[in-house]
Amino acid sequence: MSGLAHYLEDEGLATTIVALVREHIVSMHPPRALWVPFELGRPFAEPDQAALQRRILEAALALLDKPVSSPFLQDFTEQMPYQPSDASWSPPGSLDSRSATAEASSLLPIWQKAQYRVGKTTVGISGLTPDIAVEYIERYHLPDPMPNPKGMAAVSRARFAIDDIKAYYSEAALASGGYPSSHQLHEWFWNHTMAGTMIRDFQDIARLSDDSNLQLISGSLVPAERTYEYS
């Protein structure tokens, strides 16, 4: 969208963007952008929050009134009210805590139970099984990284492996029933699993890497609200 904004501006049409991944906006320099600290896929917050959604839209449209001689980035610092928690839901039971790979392996029967209950999965875009995807990320920055199978660049496989890991844990979390809010799922995954910690660490290293491709993916691995804090 940032590239398209530049094209449209060159043709004389003013643009404004609502952005979720701050690093992409900073690197692409669109003429006007409003960064929102919400979950990926929810630039206008959660459903049924009309008043907040209107404020986001108005803040984005207000940028059109600014005469921009250089890229203008504004932060939307209002936090998103969370959906009510489901008191009947509880996260998967005790998992192997020896390593992120061991934890993921111990989660496998729970995930299989969820598959039987739901009848489908979104895990698999990396071409790795969930436990191998975790091992791939766990060893990525080590002196002895896991060999990358043919057919996909190492950085791309890392990006998709992380997507698979997050989907794997989210699906397993539904095995016992209940309808946890996204906030409940995020609290459990990012704050109480070794896989969540592993991905945070991976992102921190990717941000500082000399590999420009790693830097490029680093902004979309961990949700914005788990990365940036406002006073």
DRENDO-1510 file (C-alpha; in Angstrom, 1 decimal, always signed):
<recs>
REC; n; res; u; v; w
REC; 1; MET; +0.0; +0.0; +0.0 .
REC; 2; SER; +2.9; +2.4; +0.7 .
REC; 3; GLY; +4.2; +1.9; -2.9 .
REC; 4; LEU; +0.7; +2.4; -4.3 .
REC; 5; ALA; +0.4; +5.6; -2.2 .
REC; 6; HIS; +3.6; +7.0; -3.8 .
REC; 7; TYR; +2.2; +6.2; -7.3 .
REC; 8; LEU; -1.2; +7.9; -6.6 .
REC; 9; GLU; +0.5; +10.9; -5.0 .
REC; 10; ASP; +2.6; +11.3; -8.1 .
REC; 11; GLU; -0.6; +11.4; -10.1 .
REC; 12; GLY; -2.0; +14.2; -7.9 .
REC; 13; LEU; -4.3; +12.2; -5.6 .
REC; 14; ALA; -3.8; +12.6; -1.9 .
REC; 15; THR; -3.5; +9.4; +0.2 .
REC; 16; THR; -3.5; +8.3; +3.8 .
REC; 17; ILE; -2.8; +4.9; +5.2 .
REC; 18; VAL; -3.8; +3.0; +8.3 .
REC; 19; ALA; -0.8; +0.8; +9.1 .
REC; 20; LEU; -0.2; -2.1; +11.5 .
REC; 21; VAL; +3.5; -2.8; +10.8 .
REC; 22; ARG; +5.5; +0.2; +11.8 .
REC; 23; GLU; +8.8; -0.9; +10.3 .
REC; 24; HIS; +7.2; -1.2; +6.9 .
REC; 25; ILE; +5.9; +2.3; +7.1 .
REC; 26; VAL; +9.2; +3.7; +8.3 .
REC; 27; SER; +11.1; +2.0; +5.5 .
REC; 28; MET; +8.6; +2.8; +2.7 .
REC; 29; HIS; +8.0; +6.5; +3.6 .
REC; 30; PRO; +4.4; +6.9; +2.4 .
REC; 31; PRO; +3.3; +10.5; +2.3 .
REC; 32; ARG; +0.8; +10.1; +5.2 .
REC; 33; ALA; +0.3; +7.2; +7.6 .
REC; 34; LEU; -1.5; +6.5; +10.8 .
REC; 35; TRP; +0.1; +3.7; +12.8 .
REC; 36; VAL; -2.3; +1.7; +15.0 .
REC; 37; PRO; -1.1; -0.6; +17.9 .
REC; 38; PHE; -3.6; -3.4; +17.2 .
REC; 39; GLU; -3.4; -7.0; +16.3 .
REC; 40; LEU; -2.4; -8.0; +12.7 .
REC; 41; GLY; -5.5; -8.2; +10.6 .
REC; 42; ARG; -7.5; -5.7; +12.7 .
REC; 43; PRO; -6.4; -2.2; +11.7 .
REC; 44; PHE; -9.7; -0.9; +12.9 .
REC; 45; ALA; -9.7; -2.8; +16.2 .
REC; 46; GLU; -12.1; -5.6; +17.0 .
REC; 47; PRO; -15.6; -6.0; +15.6 .
REC; 48; ASP; -18.6; -4.1; +17.1 .
REC; 49; GLN; -16.5; -1.2; +18.3 .
REC; 50; ALA; -18.1; +1.5; +16.1 .
REC; 51; ALA; -17.1; +4.5; +18.2 .
REC; 52; LEU; -13.4; +3.5; +18.3 .
REC; 53; GLN; -13.5; +2.6; +14.6 .
REC; 54; ARG; -14.9; +6.0; +13.8 .
REC; 55; ARG; -12.1; +7.7; +15.7 .
REC; 56; ILE; -9.5; +5.7; +13.9 .
REC; 57; LEU; -11.0; +6.6; +10.5 .
REC; 58; GLU; -11.3; +10.3; +11.4 .
REC; 59; ALA; -7.7; +10.3; +12.6 .
REC; 60; ALA; -6.6; +8.8; +9.3 .
REC; 61; LEU; -8.7; +11.1; +7.2 .
REC; 62; ALA; -7.5; +14.2; +9.2 .
REC; 63; LEU; -4.0; +13.6; +7.8 .
REC; 64; LEU; -5.3; +14.5; +4.4 .
REC; 65; ASP; -5.6; +18.1; +5.6 .
REC; 66; LYS; -1.8; +18.3; +6.3 .
REC; 67; PRO; +0.3; +19.8; +3.6 .
REC; 68; VAL; +3.1; +17.2; +3.4 .
REC; 69; SER; +6.5; +18.2; +2.1 .
REC; 70; SER; +8.0; +15.1; +3.7 .
REC; 71; PRO; +6.6; +11.8; +4.9 .
REC; 72; PHE; +4.3; +12.2; +7.9 .
REC; 73; LEU; +3.7; +9.4; +10.4 .
REC; 74; GLN; +1.3; +9.8; +13.3 .
REC; 75; ASP; +0.7; +7.3; +16.1 .
REC; 76; PHE; -2.7; +6.4; +17.2 .
REC; 77; THR; -2.1; +5.7; +20.9 .
REC; 78; GLU; -5.5; +4.8; +22.1 .
REC; 79; GLN; -5.6; +1.2; +23.2 .
REC; 80; MET; -8.2; -1.4; +22.0 .
REC; 81; PRO; -10.8; -2.5; +24.5 .
REC; 82; TYR; -10.6; -6.3; +24.6 .
REC; 83; GLN; -13.5; -8.7; +24.0 .
REC; 84; PRO; -14.8; -10.2; +27.3 .
REC; 85; SER; -12.8; -13.2; +28.4 .
REC; 86; ASP; -14.4; -16.7; +28.3 .
REC; 87; ALA; -14.3; -17.9; +31.9 .
REC; 88; SER; -14.9; -21.5; +30.8 .
REC; 89; TRP; -11.7; -21.6; +28.7 .
REC; 90; SER; -8.4; -22.7; +30.1 .
REC; 91; PRO; -5.1; -23.0; +28.2 .
REC; 92; PRO; -3.6; -26.4; +27.4 .
REC; 93; GLY; -2.3; -28.2; +30.5 .
REC; 94; SER; +1.3; -28.7; +31.6 .
REC; 95; LEU; +3.7; -28.8; +28.6 .
REC; 96; ASP; +7.3; -30.0; +28.5 .
REC; 97; SER; +9.5; -27.0; +29.5 .
REC; 98; ARG; +12.9; -28.3; +28.6 .
REC; 99; SER; +13.0; -26.4; +25.4 .
REC; 100; ALA; +10.7; -24.7; +22.9 .
REC; 101; THR; +11.0; -27.8; +20.7 .
REC; 102; ALA; +10.1; -30.2; +23.5 .
REC; 103; GLU; +7.2; -27.9; +24.4 .
REC; 104; ALA; +5.9; -28.0; +20.9 .
REC; 105; SER; +6.2; -31.8; +20.7 .
REC; 106; SER; +4.3; -32.3; +23.9 .
REC; 107; LEU; +1.5; -30.1; +22.5 .
REC; 108; LEU; +1.1; -32.4; +19.5 .
REC; 109; PRO; -1.6; -34.7; +20.9 .
REC; 110; ILE; -3.6; -31.7; +22.1 .
REC; 111; TRP; -3.4; -30.1; +18.7 .
REC; 112; GLN; -4.5; -33.4; +17.1 .
REC; 113; LYS; -7.5; -33.4; +19.5 .
REC; 114; ALA; -8.4; -29.9; +18.3 .
REC; 115; GLN; -8.1; -31.0; +14.6 .
REC; 116; TYR; -10.6; -33.8; +15.3 .
REC; 117; ARG; -12.9; -31.3; +17.0 .
REC; 118; VAL; -12.7; -28.6; +14.3 .
REC; 119; GLY; -12.0; -30.7; +11.2 .
REC; 120; LYS; -9.4; -28.4; +9.6 .
REC; 121; THR; -6.1; -26.6; +10.1 .
REC; 122; THR; -4.2; -23.7; +8.8 .
REC; 123; VAL; -0.8; -25.2; +9.8 .
REC; 124; GLY; +1.5; -26.2; +7.0 .
REC; 125; ILE; +2.5; -23.2; +4.8 .
REC; 126; SER; +6.2; -23.6; +5.8 .
REC; 127; GLY; +6.3; -27.2; +4.6 .
REC; 128; LEU; +7.5; -28.2; +8.1 .
REC; 129; THR; +5.7; -30.2; +10.8 .
REC; 130; PRO; +4.9; -28.0; +13.9 .
REC; 131; ASP; +7.7; -29.4; +16.0 .
REC; 132; ILE; +10.2; -29.1; +13.2 .
REC; 133; ALA; +9.1; -25.6; +12.5 .
REC; 134; VAL; +9.9; -24.7; +16.2 .
REC; 135; GLU; +13.3; -26.4; +15.9 .
REC; 136; TYR; +14.0; -24.5; +12.7 .
REC; 137; ILE; +13.4; -21.2; +14.4 .
REC; 138; GLU; +15.1; -22.2; +17.6 .
REC; 139; ARG; +18.3; -23.0; +15.8 .
REC; 140; TYR; +18.1; -20.3; +13.1 .
REC; 141; HIS; +20.6; -18.0; +14.6 .
REC; 142; LEU; +22.9; -20.7; +16.1 .
REC; 143; PRO; +26.2; -21.7; +14.7 .
REC; 144; ASP; +24.6; -25.0; +13.6 .
REC; 145; PRO; +21.3; -24.0; +12.1 .
REC; 146; MET; +18.9; -26.6; +10.8 .
REC; 147; PRO; +19.3; -27.3; +7.1 .
REC; 148; ASN; +16.7; -25.5; +5.0 .
REC; 149; PRO; +14.8; -27.9; +2.7 .
REC; 150; LYS; +14.9; -27.0; -1.0 .
REC; 151; GLY; +12.1; -24.9; -2.5 .
REC; 152; MET; +12.0; -21.8; -0.3 .
REC; 153; ALA; +14.5; -19.2; +0.8 .
REC; 154; ALA; +15.7; -19.6; +4.4 .
REC; 155; VAL; +14.2; -16.2; +5.5 .
REC; 156; SER; +10.9; -17.0; +3.8 .
REC; 157; ARG; +10.7; -20.4; +5.5 .
REC; 158; ALA; +11.4; -18.7; +8.8 .
REC; 159; ARG; +8.6; -16.3; +8.2 .
REC; 160; PHE; +6.2; -19.0; +7.3 .
REC; 161; ALA; +7.4; -21.3; +10.1 .
REC; 162; ILE; +6.6; -18.6; +12.6 .
REC; 163; ASP; +3.1; -18.3; +11.1 .
REC; 164; ASP; +2.7; -22.1; +11.4 .
REC; 165; ILE; +3.9; -22.1; +15.1 .
REC; 166; LYS; +1.4; -19.4; +16.0 .
REC; 167; ALA; -1.4; -21.2; +14.2 .
REC; 168; TYR; -0.4; -24.5; +15.8 .
REC; 169; TYR; -0.6; -23.1; +19.3 .
REC; 170; SER; -3.8; -21.2; +18.7 .
REC; 171; GLU; -5.5; -24.3; +17.3 .
REC; 172; ALA; -4.3; -26.4; +20.2 .
REC; 173; ALA; -5.8; -23.9; +22.6 .
REC; 174; LEU; -9.3; -24.7; +21.3 .
REC; 175; ALA; -9.0; -28.4; +21.9 .
REC; 176; SER; -10.9; -28.4; +25.2 .
REC; 177; GLY; -13.7; -26.2; +24.0 .
REC; 178; GLY; -14.7; -22.7; +25.0 .
REC; 179; TYR; -14.3; -19.5; +23.0 .
REC; 180; PRO; -11.3; -17.6; +24.3 .
REC; 181; SER; -10.9; -14.0; +23.2 .
REC; 182; SER; -7.9; -13.0; +21.1 .
REC; 183; HIS; -6.6; -11.3; +24.2 .
REC; 184; GLN; -6.7; -14.5; +26.2 .
REC; 185; LEU; -5.0; -16.4; +23.4 .
REC; 186; HIS; -2.3; -13.8; +23.1 .
REC; 187; GLU; -1.7; -13.6; +26.9 .
REC; 188; TRP; -1.2; -17.3; +27.0 .
REC; 189; PHE; +1.0; -17.6; +23.9 .
REC; 190; TRP; +3.2; -14.6; +24.3 .
REC; 191; ASN; +3.6; -14.6; +28.1 .
REC; 192; HIS; +3.3; -18.2; +29.1 .
REC; 193; THR; +4.8; -20.4; +26.4 .
REC; 194; MET; +8.4; -21.0; +25.4 .
REC; 195; ALA; +7.5; -20.7; +21.7 .
REC; 196; GLY; +6.2; -17.2; +22.3 .
REC; 197; THR; +9.5; -16.2; +24.0 .
REC; 198; MET; +11.5; -17.8; +21.2 .
REC; 199; ILE; +9.7; -15.8; +18.6 .
REC; 200; ARG; +10.2; -12.6; +20.6 .
REC; 201; ASP; +13.9; -13.3; +20.8 .
REC; 202; PHE; +14.0; -14.2; +17.1 .
REC; 203; GLN; +12.4; -10.8; +16.3 .
REC; 204; ASP; +14.9; -8.9; +18.5 .
REC; 205; ILE; +17.8; -10.5; +16.7 .
REC; 206; ALA; +16.2; -10.0; +13.2 .
REC; 207; ARG; +15.8; -6.3; +13.9 .
REC; 208; LEU; +19.5; -5.9; +14.5 .
REC; 209; SER; +20.6; -8.3; +11.8 .
REC; 210; ASP; +22.8; -7.2; +8.9 .
REC; 211; ASP; +20.5; -9.3; +6.6 .
REC; 212; SER; +18.1; -6.8; +5.1 .
REC; 213; ASN; +15.6; -9.6; +4.4 .
REC; 214; LEU; +15.5; -10.5; +8.1 .
REC; 215; GLN; +15.0; -6.9; +9.0 .
REC; 216; LEU; +12.1; -6.7; +6.6 .
REC; 217; ILE; +10.2; -9.5; +8.2 .
REC; 218; SER; +11.0; -8.6; +11.8 .
REC; 219; GLY; +8.2; -6.1; +12.1 .
REC; 220; SER; +5.4; -8.6; +11.5 .
REC; 221; LEU; +6.4; -11.5; +13.7 .
REC; 222; VAL; +5.1; -10.2; +17.1 .
REC; 223; PRO; +1.8; -8.2; +17.4 .
REC; 224; ALA; +2.3; -4.5; +17.7 .
REC; 225; GLU; +0.7; -4.3; +21.1 .
REC; 226; ARG; +3.2; -6.9; +22.4 .
REC; 227; THR; +6.1; -4.9; +21.0 .
REC; 228; TYR; +5.4; -1.2; +21.6 .
REC; 229; GLU; +4.3; +0.3; +24.9 .
REC; 230; TYR; +2.9; +3.8; +25.5 .
REC; 231; SER; +2.9; +5.7; +28.7 .
</recs>
